[in-house]
């Protein structure tokens, strides 16, 4: 079952280009789409507008973080959840990386017999952080490189460590009931 990307039970957060309401475009890192549903499975269809590096999309599904490599061109259908459990599920899909690509959401699908649920209300508190690429999560998962200088030749190797979820901004948001 295809879900309208304008459904009021979907929550978008971040810097998103809405010129095409049927294809919201995530420009900045950590831009996200959150939803809850009851049923066995869900998939998202995304278009990757790659500039460089391998590009990934991340998701937290029922409290577990995952990532998927995107096709360099065209659309990719990502099965977020496909299981036996027909219970309630919570999903947060997010743009993991910086300006190395843009991510367009092209579709959201729920398995037959599944349906969207309402999300809890947004918190009243808002946080805005100013900083550089490190503040935005650049190489935040590269713990084995801590204390080492960034080298141009390491850039391709470090791409797997870029994750906007593991940044102080999102940690503060999770711990302080802020958006």
Buried (B, 14 or more C-beta within 10 A) or exposed (E): EEBEBEEEBBBBBBEBBEEEEEBBBBBBBBBBBBBBBBBBBBBBBBBBEBEEBBBBBBBBBEEEEBBBEBEEEEEBEBEBBEEEEEEEBBBBBBBBBBEBBBBBBBBBBBBEEBEBBEBEEEEEEEEEEEEEEEEBBBBBBBEEBEEEEEEEEBEEEBBBBBBBBBBBBBEEBEEEEBE
